[in-house]
């Protein structure tokens, strides 16, 4: 995973705190709701996040996934409410 710039990390943490719910691990069926698009050199991926009280929430993680030889590199772009 690529290191997240400090300003982006602070912004994401702020959004999650403002949302007011505790994030939980994703259930298996969360991946069926994810959206991904090939952008010539990376995958743009949107993953719905889950919280303890709501389950499937309005929070979405945006991440880029790069295929590098036999590995993957992940770059978190943002977390937002959709």
PDB file of N, CA, C and O in Angstrom:
ATOM      1  N   UNK A   1       0.848  -1.171   0.000  1.00  0.00           N
ATOM      2  CA  UNK A   1       0.000   0.000   0.000  1.00  0.00           C
ATOM      3  C   UNK A   1       0.890   1.229   0.000  1.00  0.00           C
ATOM      4  O   UNK A   1       1.860   1.298   0.754  1.00  0.00           O
ATOM      5  N   UNK A   2       0.564   2.195  -0.839  1.00  0.00           N
ATOM      6  CA  UNK A   2       1.308   3.443  -0.884  1.00  0.00           C
ATOM      7  C   UNK A   2       0.987   4.270   0.355  1.00  0.00           C
ATOM      8  O   UNK A   2      -0.126   4.220   0.878  1.00  0.00           O
ATOM      9  N   UNK A   3       1.972   5.025   0.812  1.00  0.00           N
ATOM     10  CA  UNK A   3       1.775   5.885   1.970  1.00  0.00           C
ATOM     11  C   UNK A   3       0.810   7.004   1.615  1.00  0.00           C
ATOM     12  O   UNK A   3       0.951   7.665   0.586  1.00  0.00           O
ATOM     13  N   UNK A   4      -0.160   7.202   2.476  1.00  0.00           N
ATOM     14  CA  UNK A   4      -1.177   8.223   2.278  1.00  0.00           C
ATOM     15  C   UNK A   4      -0.625   9.574   2.722  1.00  0.00           C
ATOM     16  O   UNK A   4      -0.080   9.678   3.821  1.00  0.00           O
ATOM     17  N   UNK A   5      -0.754  10.617   1.888  1.00  0.00           N
ATOM     18  CA  UNK A   5      -0.307  11.941   2.322  1.00  0.00           C
ATOM     19  C   UNK A   5      -1.018  12.343   3.617  1.00  0.00           C
ATOM     20  O   UNK A   5      -2.196  12.036   3.800  1.00  0.00           O
ATOM     21  N   UNK A   6      -0.310  13.024   4.508  1.00  0.00           N
ATOM     22  CA  UNK A   6      -0.864  13.377   5.814  1.00  0.00           C
ATOM     23  C   UNK A   6      -2.160  14.185   5.697  1.00  0.00           C
ATOM     24  O   UNK A   6      -3.105  13.939   6.446  1.00  0.00           O
ATOM     25  N   UNK A   7      -2.217  15.132   4.779  1.00  0.00           N
ATOM     26  CA  UNK A   7      -3.425  15.956   4.618  1.00  0.00           C
ATOM     27  C   UNK A   7      -4.624  15.092   4.216  1.00  0.00           C
ATOM     28  O   UNK A   7      -5.737  15.307   4.696  1.00  0.00           O
ATOM     29  N   UNK A   8      -4.392  14.119   3.339  1.00  0.00           N
ATOM     30  CA  UNK A   8      -5.473  13.220   2.913  1.00  0.00           C
ATOM     31  C   UNK A   8      -5.920  12.345   4.076  1.00  0.00           C
ATOM     32  O   UNK A   8      -7.116  12.134   4.276  1.00  0.00           O
ATOM     33  N   UNK A   9      -4.963  11.837   4.838  1.00  0.00           N
ATOM     34  CA  UNK A   9      -5.274  11.009   5.998  1.00  0.00           C
ATOM     35  C   UNK A   9      -6.115  11.775   7.020  1.00  0.00           C
ATOM     36  O   UNK A   9      -7.094  11.243   7.545  1.00  0.00           O
ATOM     37  N   UNK A  10      -5.740  13.004   7.296  1.00  0.00           N
ATOM     38  CA  UNK A  10      -6.485  13.842   8.238  1.00  0.00           C
ATOM     39  C   UNK A  10      -7.898  14.087   7.726  1.00  0.00           C
ATOM     40  O   UNK A  10      -8.858  14.016   8.494  1.00  0.00           O
ATOM     41  N   UNK A  11      -8.030  14.374   6.443  1.00  0.00           N
ATOM     42  CA  UNK A  11      -9.341  14.627   5.846  1.00  0.00           C
ATOM     43  C   UNK A  11     -10.231  13.387   5.930  1.00  0.00           C
ATOM     44  O   UNK A  11     -11.406  13.493   6.282  1.00  0.00           O
ATOM     45  N   UNK A  12      -9.683  12.218   5.611  1.00  0.00           N
ATOM     46  CA  UNK A  12     -10.456  10.980   5.670  1.00  0.00           C
ATOM     47  C   UNK A  12     -10.894  10.699   7.098  1.00  0.00           C
ATOM     48  O   UNK A  12     -12.057  10.371   7.335  1.00  0.00           O
ATOM     49  N   UNK A  13      -9.978  10.823   8.055  1.00  0.00           N
ATOM     50  CA  UNK A  13     -10.336  10.602   9.456  1.00  0.00           C
ATOM     51  C   UNK A  13     -11.424  11.563   9.902  1.00  0.00           C
ATOM     52  O   UNK A  13     -12.324  11.177  10.648  1.00  0.00           O
ATOM     53  N   UNK A  14     -11.354  12.802   9.456  1.00  0.00           N
ATOM     54  CA  UNK A  14     -12.368  13.802   9.800  1.00  0.00           C
ATOM     55  C   UNK A  14     -13.740  13.410   9.250  1.00  0.00           C
ATOM     56  O   UNK A  14     -14.744  13.509   9.955  1.00  0.00           O
ATOM     57  N   UNK A  15     -13.782  12.967   7.990  1.00  0.00           N
ATOM     58  CA  UNK A  15     -15.051  12.537   7.387  1.00  0.00           C
ATOM     59  C   UNK A  15     -15.673  11.374   8.157  1.00  0.00           C
ATOM     60  O   UNK A  15     -16.879  11.349   8.405  1.00  0.00           O
ATOM     61  N   UNK A  16     -14.830  10.417   8.527  1.00  0.00           N
ATOM     62  CA  UNK A  16     -15.334   9.253   9.257  1.00  0.00           C
ATOM     63  C   UNK A  16     -15.832   9.665  10.640  1.00  0.00           C
ATOM     64  O   UNK A  16     -16.893   9.212  11.071  1.00  0.00           O
ATOM     65  N   UNK A  17     -15.092  10.507  11.335  1.00  0.00           N
ATOM     66  CA  UNK A  17     -15.530  10.987  12.649  1.00  0.00           C
ATOM     67  C   UNK A  17     -16.834  11.773  12.536  1.00  0.00           C
ATOM     68  O   UNK A  17     -17.739  11.590  13.350  1.00  0.00           O
ATOM     69  N   UNK A  18     -16.934  12.641  11.536  1.00  0.00           N
ATOM     70  CA  UNK A  18     -18.162  13.431  11.333  1.00  0.00           C
ATOM     71  C   UNK A  18     -19.351  12.543  11.020  1.00  0.00           C
ATOM     72  O   UNK A  18     -20.483  12.874  11.372  1.00  0.00           O
ATOM     73  N   UNK A  19     -19.105  11.420  10.362  1.00  0.00           N
ATOM     74  CA  UNK A  19     -20.183  10.491  10.033  1.00  0.00           C
ATOM     75  C   UNK A  19     -20.786   9.906  11.305  1.00  0.00           C
ATOM     76  O   UNK A  19     -21.981   9.618  11.366  1.00  0.00           O
ATOM     77  N   UNK A  20     -19.943   9.736  12.317  1.00  0.00           N
ATOM     78  CA  UNK A  20     -20.437   9.364  13.634  1.00  0.00           C
ATOM     79  C   UNK A  20     -20.728   7.893  13.870  1.00  0.00           C
ATOM     80  O   UNK A  20     -21.426   7.554  14.826  1.00  0.00           O
ATOM     81  N   UNK A  21     -20.209   7.011  13.024  1.00  0.00           N
ATOM     82  CA  UNK A  21     -20.432   5.574  13.192  1.00  0.00           C
ATOM     83  C   UNK A  21     -19.088   4.859  13.212  1.00  0.00           C
ATOM     84  O   UNK A  21     -18.110   5.358  12.654  1.00  0.00           O
ATOM     85  N   UNK A  22     -19.034   3.698  13.849  1.00  0.00           N
ATOM     86  CA  UNK A  22     -17.822   2.902  13.926  1.00  0.00           C
ATOM     87  C   UNK A  22     -17.731   1.952  12.729  1.00  0.00           C
ATOM     88  O   UNK A  22     -18.634   1.150  12.490  1.00  0.00           O
ATOM     89  N   UNK A  23     -16.638   2.053  11.991  1.00  0.00           N
ATOM     90  CA  UNK A  23     -16.425   1.160  10.855  1.00  0.00           C
ATOM     91  C   UNK A  23     -16.155  -0.253  11.344  1.00  0.00           C
ATOM     92  O   UNK A  23     -15.554  -0.451  12.401  1.00  0.00           O
ATOM     93  N   UNK A  24     -16.603  -1.236  10.569  1.00  0.00           N
ATOM     94  CA  UNK A  24     -16.348  -2.640  10.866  1.00  0.00           C
ATOM     95  C   UNK A  24     -15.761  -3.306   9.634  1.00  0.00           C
ATOM     96  O   UNK A  24     -15.764  -2.727   8.547  1.00  0.00           O
ATOM     97  N   UNK A  25     -15.257  -4.522   9.801  1.00  0.00           N
ATOM     98  CA  UNK A  25     -14.722  -5.289   8.671  1.00  0.00           C
ATOM     99  C   UNK A  25     -15.825  -5.540   7.656  1.00  0.00           C
ATOM    100  O   UNK A  25     -16.999  -5.666   8.005  1.00  0.00           O
ATOM    101  N   UNK A  26     -15.430  -5.608   6.411  1.00  0.00           N
ATOM    102  CA  UNK A  26     -16.396  -5.835   5.338  1.00  0.00           C
ATOM    103  C   UNK A  26     -16.855  -7.287   5.314  1.00  0.00           C
ATOM    104  O   UNK A  26     -16.037  -8.201   5.419  1.00  0.00           O
ATOM    105  N   UNK A  27     -18.158  -7.500   5.177  1.00  0.00           N
ATOM    106  CA  UNK A  27     -18.640  -8.872   4.978  1.00  0.00           C
ATOM    107  C   UNK A  27     -18.338  -9.309   3.542  1.00  0.00           C
ATOM    108  O   UNK A  27     -18.063  -8.473   2.681  1.00  0.00           O
ATOM    109  N   UNK A  28     -18.390 -10.592   3.293  1.00  0.00           N
ATOM    110  CA  UNK A  28     -18.111 -11.124   1.955  1.00  0.00           C
ATOM    111  C   UNK A  28     -18.977 -10.474   0.878  1.00  0.00           C
ATOM    112  O   UNK A  28     -18.476 -10.163  -0.203  1.00  0.00           O
ATOM    113  N   UNK A  29     -20.261 -10.264   1.149  1.00  0.00           N
ATOM    114  CA  UNK A  29     -21.152  -9.729   0.114  1.00  0.00           C
ATOM    115  C   UNK A  29     -20.865  -8.272  -0.232  1.00  0.00           C
ATOM    116  O   UNK A  29     -21.416  -7.758  -1.206  1.00  0.00           O
ATOM    117  N   UNK A  30     -20.018  -7.595   0.537  1.00  0.00           N
ATOM    118  CA  UNK A  30     -19.656  -6.209   0.222  1.00  0.00           C
ATOM    119  C   UNK A  30     -18.931  -6.128  -1.119  1.00  0.00           C
ATOM    120  O   UNK A  30     -19.067  -5.145  -1.848  1.00  0.00           O
ATOM    121  N   UNK A  31     -18.162  -7.164  -1.439  1.00  0.00           N
ATOM    122  CA  UNK A  31     -17.386  -7.137  -2.683  1.00  0.00           C
ATOM    123  C   UNK A  31     -18.284  -7.218  -3.913  1.00  0.00           C
ATOM    124  O   UNK A  31     -17.906  -6.744  -4.984  1.00  0.00           O
ATOM    125  N   UNK A  32     -19.459  -7.808  -3.775  1.00  0.00           N
ATOM    126  CA  UNK A  32     -20.411  -7.854  -4.877  1.00  0.00           C
ATOM    127  C   UNK A  32     -21.034  -6.505  -5.171  1.00  0.00           C
ATOM    128  O   UNK A  32     -21.579  -6.289  -6.253  1.00  0.00           O
ATOM    129  N   UNK A  33     -20.953  -5.591  -4.206  1.00  0.00           N
ATOM    130  CA  UNK A  33     -21.492  -4.241  -4.382  1.00  0.00           C
ATOM    131  C   UNK A  33     -20.432  -3.264  -4.872  1.00  0.00           C
ATOM    132  O   UNK A  33     -20.749  -2.125  -5.214  1.00  0.00           O
ATOM    133  N   UNK A  34     -19.183  -3.698  -4.906  1.00  0.00           N
ATOM    134  CA  UNK A  34     -18.085  -2.822  -5.305  1.00  0.00           C
ATOM    135  C   UNK A  34     -18.114  -2.547  -6.798  1.00  0.00           C
ATOM    136  O   UNK A  34     -18.636  -3.337  -7.585  1.00  0.00           O
ATOM    137  N   UNK A  35     -17.544  -1.415  -7.168  1.00  0.00           N
ATOM    138  CA  UNK A  35     -17.474  -1.009  -8.572  1.00  0.00           C
ATOM    139  C   UNK A  35     -15.996  -0.831  -8.921  1.00  0.00           C
ATOM    140  O   UNK A  35     -15.238  -0.242  -8.151  1.00  0.00           O
ATOM    141  N   UNK A  36     -15.597  -1.337 -10.070  1.00  0.00           N
ATOM    142  CA  UNK A  36     -14.214  -1.184 -10.495  1.00  0.00           C
ATOM    143  C   UNK A  36     -14.165  -0.955 -12.003  1.00  0.00           C
ATOM    144  O   UNK A  36     -14.930  -1.545 -12.766  1.00  0.00           O
ATOM    145  N   UNK A  37     -13.250  -0.086 -12.405  1.00  0.00           N
ATOM    146  CA  UNK A  37     -13.103   0.278 -13.817  1.00  0.00           C
ATOM    147  C   UNK A  37     -11.614   0.314 -14.150  1.00  0.00           C
ATOM    148  O   UNK A  37     -10.833   0.950 -13.443  1.00  0.00           O
ATOM    149  N   UNK A  38     -11.225  -0.359 -15.211  1.00  0.00           N
ATOM    150  CA  UNK A  38      -9.840  -0.354 -15.666  1.00  0.00           C
ATOM    151  C   UNK A  38      -9.530   0.984 -16.327  1.00  0.00           C
ATOM    152  O   UNK A  38     -10.264   1.418 -17.215  1.00  0.00           O
ATOM    153  N   UNK A  39      -8.443   1.647 -15.903  1.00  0.00           N
ATOM    154  CA  UNK A  39      -8.053   2.961 -16.417  1.00  0.00           C
ATOM    155  C   UNK A  39      -6.701   2.916 -17.136  1.00  0.00           C
ATOM    156  O   UNK A  39      -5.901   3.842 -17.000  1.00  0.00           O
ATOM    157  N   UNK A  40      -6.446   1.881 -17.876  1.00  0.00           N
ATOM    158  CA  UNK A  40      -5.239   1.658 -18.677  1.00  0.00           C
ATOM    159  C   UNK A  40      -3.999   1.277 -17.863  1.00  0.00           C
ATOM    160  O   UNK A  40      -3.228   0.424 -18.303  1.00  0.00           O
ATOM    161  N   UNK A  41      -3.787   1.876 -16.705  1.00  0.00           N
ATOM    162  CA  UNK A  41      -2.616   1.518 -15.892  1.00  0.00           C
ATOM    163  C   UNK A  41      -3.000   1.149 -14.449  1.00  0.00           C
ATOM    164  O   UNK A  41      -2.143   0.712 -13.681  1.00  0.00           O
ATOM    165  N   UNK A  42      -4.246   1.315 -14.082  1.00  0.00           N
ATOM    166  CA  UNK A  42      -4.699   0.961 -12.736  1.00  0.00           C
ATOM    167  C   UNK A  42      -6.206   0.720 -12.749  1.00  0.00           C
ATOM    168  O   UNK A  42      -6.906   1.097 -13.688  1.00  0.00           O
ATOM    169  N   UNK A  43      -6.683   0.087 -11.692  1.00  0.00           N
ATOM    170  CA  UNK A  43      -8.109  -0.091 -11.472  1.00  0.00           C
ATOM    171  C   UNK A  43      -8.601   1.005 -10.546  1.00  0.00           C
ATOM    172  O   UNK A  43      -8.008   1.226  -9.490  1.00  0.00           O
ATOM    173  N   UNK A  44      -9.671   1.697 -10.914  1.00  0.00           N
ATOM    174  CA  UNK A  44     -10.387   2.600 -10.007  1.00  0.00           C
ATOM    175  C   UNK A  44     -11.436   1.748  -9.302  1.00  0.00           C
ATOM    176  O   UNK A  44     -12.260   1.109  -9.956  1.00  0.00           O
ATOM    177  N   UNK A  45     -11.410   1.737  -7.982  1.00  0.00           N
ATOM    178  CA  UNK A  45     -12.304   0.874  -7.222  1.00  0.00           C
ATOM    179  C   UNK A  45     -13.078   1.699  -6.197  1.00  0.00           C
ATOM    180  O   UNK A  45     -12.502   2.523  -5.487  1.00  0.00           O
ATOM    181  N   UNK A  46     -14.380   1.470  -6.129  1.00  0.00           N
ATOM    182  CA  UNK A  46     -15.235   2.063  -5.101  1.00  0.00           C
ATOM    183  C   UNK A  46     -15.794   0.926  -4.253  1.00  0.00           C
ATOM    184  O   UNK A  46     -16.407  -0.007  -4.772  1.00  0.00           O
ATOM    185  N   UNK A  47     -15.576   1.015  -2.950  1.00  0.00           N
ATOM    186  CA  UNK A  47     -16.015  -0.031  -2.032  1.00  0.00           C
ATOM    187  C   UNK A  47     -16.929   0.593  -0.980  1.00  0.00           C
ATOM    188  O   UNK A  47     -16.526   1.513  -0.268  1.00  0.00           O
ATOM    189  N   UNK A  48     -18.151   0.093  -0.886  1.00  0.00           N
ATOM    190  CA  UNK A  48     -19.064   0.545   0.163  1.00  0.00           C
ATOM    191  C   UNK A  48     -18.526   0.087   1.508  1.00  0.00           C
ATOM    192  O   UNK A  48     -18.105  -1.061   1.654  1.00  0.00           O
ATOM    193  N   UNK A  49     -18.539   0.981   2.493  1.00  0.00           N
ATOM    194  CA  UNK A  49     -18.064   0.641   3.827  1.00  0.00           C
ATOM    195  C   UNK A  49     -19.235   0.281   4.732  1.00  0.00           C
ATOM    196  O   UNK A  49     -20.381   0.647   4.467  1.00  0.00           O
ATOM    197  N   UNK A  50     -18.929  -0.435   5.793  1.00  0.00           N
ATOM    198  CA  UNK A  50     -19.947  -0.929   6.720  1.00  0.00           C
ATOM    199  C   UNK A  50     -19.659  -0.408   8.116  1.00  0.00           C
ATOM    200  O   UNK A  50     -18.503  -0.246   8.505  1.00  0.00           O
ATOM    201  N   UNK A  51     -20.727  -0.145   8.871  1.00  0.00           N
ATOM    202  CA  UNK A  51     -20.585   0.321  10.244  1.00  0.00           C
ATOM    203  C   UNK A  51     -21.310  -0.624  11.195  1.00  0.00           C
ATOM    204  O   UNK A  51     -22.172  -1.405  10.791  1.00  0.00           O
ATOM    205  N   UNK A  52     -20.938  -0.531  12.461  1.00  0.00           N
ATOM    206  CA  UNK A  52     -21.512  -1.417  13.473  1.00  0.00           C
ATOM    207  C   UNK A  52     -23.028  -1.259  13.570  1.00  0.00           C
ATOM    208  O   UNK A  52     -23.742  -2.261  13.629  1.00  0.00           O
ATOM    209  N   UNK A  53     -23.535  -0.027  13.588  1.00  0.00           N
ATOM    210  CA  UNK A  53     -24.976   0.195  13.771  1.00  0.00           C
ATOM    211  C   UNK A  53     -25.788   0.082  12.489  1.00  0.00           C
ATOM    212  O   UNK A  53     -26.918  -0.407  12.508  1.00  0.00           O
ATOM    213  N   UNK A  54     -25.221   0.528  11.381  1.00  0.00           N
ATOM    214  CA  UNK A  54     -25.981   0.574  10.123  1.00  0.00           C
ATOM    215  C   UNK A  54     -25.810  -0.671   9.262  1.00  0.00           C
ATOM    216  O   UNK A  54     -26.684  -1.012   8.465  1.00  0.00           O
ATOM    217  N   UNK A  55     -24.686  -1.341   9.427  1.00  0.00           N
ATOM    218  CA  UNK A  55     -24.337  -2.357   8.433  1.00  0.00           C
ATOM    219  C   UNK A  55     -23.844  -1.620   7.197  1.00  0.00           C
ATOM    220  O   UNK A  55     -22.895  -0.839   7.273  1.00  0.00           O
ATOM    221  N   UNK A  56     -24.481  -1.863   6.069  1.00  0.00           N
ATOM    222  CA  UNK A  56     -24.133  -1.191   4.810  1.00  0.00           C
ATOM    223  C   UNK A  56     -24.391   0.312   4.977  1.00  0.00           C
ATOM    224  O   UNK A  56     -25.533   0.726   5.177  1.00  0.00           O
ATOM    225  N   UNK A  57     -23.335   1.124   4.894  1.00  0.00           N
ATOM    226  CA  UNK A  57     -23.471   2.564   5.160  1.00  0.00           C
ATOM    227  C   UNK A  57     -23.433   3.374   3.864  1.00  0.00           C
ATOM    228  O   UNK A  57     -23.347   2.826   2.765  1.00  0.00           O
ATOM    229  N   UNK A  58     -23.500   4.689   4.029  1.00  0.00           N
ATOM    230  CA  UNK A  58     -23.379   5.604   2.894  1.00  0.00           C
ATOM    231  C   UNK A  58     -21.923   5.982   2.611  1.00  0.00           C
ATOM    232  O   UNK A  58     -21.644   6.699   1.650  1.00  0.00           O
ATOM    233  N   UNK A  59     -20.999   5.503   3.443  1.00  0.00           N
ATOM    234  CA  UNK A  59     -19.583   5.793   3.249  1.00  0.00           C
ATOM    235  C   UNK A  59     -19.003   4.911   2.145  1.00  0.00           C
ATOM    236  O   UNK A  59     -19.321   3.726   2.046  1.00  0.00           O
ATOM    237  N   UNK A  60     -18.152   5.507   1.322  1.00  0.00           N
ATOM    238  CA  UNK A  60     -17.526   4.785   0.213  1.00  0.00           C
ATOM    239  C   UNK A  60     -16.027   5.068   0.217  1.00  0.00           C
ATOM    240  O   UNK A  60     -15.594   6.210   0.373  1.00  0.00           O
ATOM    241  N   UNK A  61     -15.251   4.009   0.044  1.00  0.00           N
ATOM    242  CA  UNK A  61     -13.805   4.123  -0.085  1.00  0.00           C
ATOM    243  C   UNK A  61     -13.449   4.124  -1.563  1.00  0.00           C
ATOM    244  O   UNK A  61     -13.890   3.252  -2.312  1.00  0.00           O
ATOM    245  N   UNK A  62     -12.657   5.096  -1.982  1.00  0.00           N
ATOM    246  CA  UNK A  62     -12.137   5.154  -3.344  1.00  0.00           C
ATOM    247  C   UNK A  62     -10.656   4.798  -3.288  1.00  0.00           C
ATOM    248  O   UNK A  62      -9.894   5.405  -2.537  1.00  0.00           O
ATOM    249  N   UNK A  63     -10.255   3.816  -4.081  1.00  0.00           N
ATOM    250  CA  UNK A  63      -8.867   3.358  -4.078  1.00  0.00           C
ATOM    251  C   UNK A  63      -8.443   3.019  -5.503  1.00  0.00           C
ATOM    252  O   UNK A  63      -9.254   2.568  -6.313  1.00  0.00           O
ATOM    253  N   UNK A  64      -7.172   3.239  -5.797  1.00  0.00           N
ATOM    254  CA  UNK A  64      -6.590   2.814  -7.073  1.00  0.00           C
ATOM    255  C   UNK A  64      -5.747   1.583  -6.809  1.00  0.00           C
ATOM    256  O   UNK A  64      -5.006   1.519  -5.828  1.00  0.00           O
ATOM    257  N   UNK A  65      -5.867   0.610  -7.691  1.00  0.00           N
ATOM    258  CA  UNK A  65      -5.112  -0.628  -7.545  1.00  0.00           C
ATOM    259  C   UNK A  65      -4.228  -0.789  -8.778  1.00  0.00           C
ATOM    260  O   UNK A  65      -4.716  -0.866  -9.906  1.00  0.00           O
ATOM    261  N   UNK A  66      -2.932  -0.837  -8.543  1.00  0.00           N
ATOM    262  CA  UNK A  66      -1.951  -1.001  -9.609  1.00  0.00           C
ATOM    263  C   UNK A  66      -1.440  -2.433  -9.606  1.00  0.00           C
ATOM    264  O   UNK A  66      -1.095  -2.969  -8.553  1.00  0.00           O
ATOM    265  N   UNK A  67      -1.390  -3.050 -10.772  1.00  0.00           N
ATOM    266  CA  UNK A  67      -0.807  -4.378 -10.906  1.00  0.00           C
ATOM    267  C   UNK A  67       0.677  -4.198 -11.189  1.00  0.00           C
ATOM    268  O   UNK A  67       1.059  -3.627 -12.210  1.00  0.00           O
ATOM    269  N   UNK A  68       1.508  -4.688 -10.278  1.00  0.00           N
ATOM    270  CA  UNK A  68       2.959  -4.548 -10.436  1.00  0.00           C
ATOM    271  C   UNK A  68       3.601  -5.921 -10.364  1.00  0.00           C
ATOM    272  O   UNK A  68       3.743  -6.499  -9.287  1.00  0.00           O
ATOM    273  N   UNK A  69       3.983  -6.430 -11.510  1.00  0.00           N
ATOM    274  CA  UNK A  69       4.543  -7.771 -11.655  1.00  0.00           C
ATOM    275  C   UNK A  69       3.601  -8.777 -11.020  1.00  0.00           C
ATOM    276  O   UNK A  69       2.496  -8.973 -11.524  1.00  0.00           O
ATOM    277  N   UNK A  70       3.998  -9.421  -9.931  1.00  0.00           N
ATOM    278  CA  UNK A  70       3.137 -10.420  -9.307  1.00  0.00           C
ATOM    279  C   UNK A  70       2.448  -9.881  -8.050  1.00  0.00           C
ATOM    280  O   UNK A  70       1.900 -10.657  -7.268  1.00  0.00           O
ATOM    281  N   UNK A  71       2.471  -8.567  -7.852  1.00  0.00           N
ATOM    282  CA  UNK A  71       1.881  -7.944  -6.669  1.00  0.00           C
ATOM    283  C   UNK A  71       0.902  -6.848  -7.070  1.00  0.00           C
ATOM    284  O   UNK A  71       0.763  -6.508  -8.245  1.00  0.00           O
ATOM    285  N   UNK A  72       0.238  -6.314  -6.070  1.00  0.00           N
ATOM    286  CA  UNK A  72      -0.670  -5.185  -6.258  1.00  0.00           C
ATOM    287  C   UNK A  72      -0.250  -4.059  -5.327  1.00  0.00           C
ATOM    288  O   UNK A  72       0.202  -4.297  -4.208  1.00  0.00           O
ATOM    289  N   UNK A  73      -0.405  -2.834  -5.802  1.00  0.00           N
ATOM    290  CA  UNK A  73      -0.149  -1.657  -4.971  1.00  0.00           C
ATOM    291  C   UNK A  73      -1.453  -0.887  -4.875  1.00  0.00           C
ATOM    292  O   UNK A  73      -2.114  -0.639  -5.884  1.00  0.00           O
ATOM    293  N   UNK A  74      -1.823  -0.509  -3.651  1.00  0.00           N
ATOM    294  CA  UNK A  74      -3.082   0.181  -3.395  1.00  0.00           C
ATOM    295  C   UNK A  74      -2.808   1.625  -3.023  1.00  0.00           C
ATOM    296  O   UNK A  74      -1.933   1.906  -2.204  1.00  0.00           O
ATOM    297  N   UNK A  75      -3.557   2.544  -3.624  1.00  0.00           N
ATOM    298  CA  UNK A  75      -3.484   3.965  -3.276  1.00  0.00           C
ATOM    299  C   UNK A  75      -4.873   4.435  -2.884  1.00  0.00           C
ATOM    300  O   UNK A  75      -5.760   4.558  -3.729  1.00  0.00           O
ATOM    301  N   UNK A  76      -5.053   4.694  -1.609  1.00  0.00           N
ATOM    302  CA  UNK A  76      -6.330   5.224  -1.137  1.00  0.00           C
ATOM    303  C   UNK A  76      -6.466   6.646  -1.657  1.00  0.00           C
ATOM    304  O   UNK A  76      -5.549   7.456  -1.521  1.00  0.00           O
ATOM    305  N   UNK A  77      -7.612   6.945  -2.251  1.00  0.00           N
ATOM    306  CA  UNK A  77      -7.862   8.270  -2.797  1.00  0.00           C
ATOM    307  C   UNK A  77      -8.703   9.112  -1.825  1.00  0.00           C
ATOM    308  O   UNK A  77      -8.376  10.268  -1.555  1.00  0.00           O
ATOM    309  N   UNK A  78      -9.777   8.527  -1.306  1.00  0.00           N
ATOM    310  CA  UNK A  78     -10.647   9.268  -0.399  1.00  0.00           C
ATOM    311  C   UNK A  78     -11.698   8.356   0.198  1.00  0.00           C
ATOM    312  O   UNK A  78     -11.912   7.235  -0.263  1.00  0.00           O
ATOM    313  N   UNK A  79     -12.338   8.853   1.218  1.00  0.00           N
ATOM    314  CA  UNK A  79     -13.560   8.266   1.774  1.00  0.00           C
ATOM    315  C   UNK A  79     -14.583   9.373   1.755  1.00  0.00           C
ATOM    316  O   UNK A  79     -14.306  10.484   2.208  1.00  0.00           O
ATOM    317  N   UNK A  80     -15.764   9.085   1.237  1.00  0.00           N
ATOM    318  CA  UNK A  80     -16.798  10.118   1.161  1.00  0.00           C
ATOM    319  C   UNK A  80     -18.164   9.498   1.359  1.00  0.00           C
ATOM    320  O   UNK A  80     -18.306   8.276   1.400  1.00  0.00           O
ATOM    321  N   UNK A  81     -19.160  10.346   1.479  1.00  0.00           N
ATOM    322  CA  UNK A  81     -20.544   9.896   1.617  1.00  0.00           C
ATOM    323  C   UNK A  81     -21.211   9.997   0.249  1.00  0.00           C
ATOM    324  O   UNK A  81     -21.179  11.049  -0.390  1.00  0.00           O
ATOM    325  N   UNK A  82     -21.814   8.896  -0.191  1.00  0.00           N
ATOM    326  CA  UNK A  82     -22.569   8.896  -1.444  1.00  0.00           C
ATOM    327  C   UNK A  82     -24.033   8.770  -1.150  1.00  0.00           C
ATOM    328  O   UNK A  82     -24.848   8.750  -2.072  1.00  0.00           O
TER     329      UNK A  82
END
